[in-house]
Amino acid sequence: MRCLLDVNVWIALLDATHSFADRANEWFTRERPAFATCPIIENGVVRIMSGTGYSPLARQSIGSLTLMLAAA
């Protein structure tokens, strides 16, 4: 069975300053789930994490977010 991770989970996994980053990464490391993604989820992650309203300390460029998602 595959997990379709929500945008919020991806953001917590990719942003070390996120309030649930530790919890999400511990779960992901412990469970090692088979996961899937889709263009809608990926677009949501990129749209939120590259936006000017996102934390200036954790904001990423579109290119770097695309590479992070591809690496995952």
C-alpha positions, 0 to 999 in steps of 0.5 A: 500500500502506498501513502499519498502524503499531504502538502502539509506533511511534505512541508514538515518533511522539507522545512526543518524549522516547521513546528511538526518537522521532528514529528514528521521526520521521525515518522517517515524514518521509522515507518519508511512508507511506500509513498506517492505524489502527484502534480497537485501535491507538488504544486502546493508544496512549491507554491506555499514554500516559495511564496513571499508569505512563507517564513523568510528563514525557510523560504526556498526557490522554485528550483531548489524545491523541485530538486528536493521533491525529485530527490525524495 
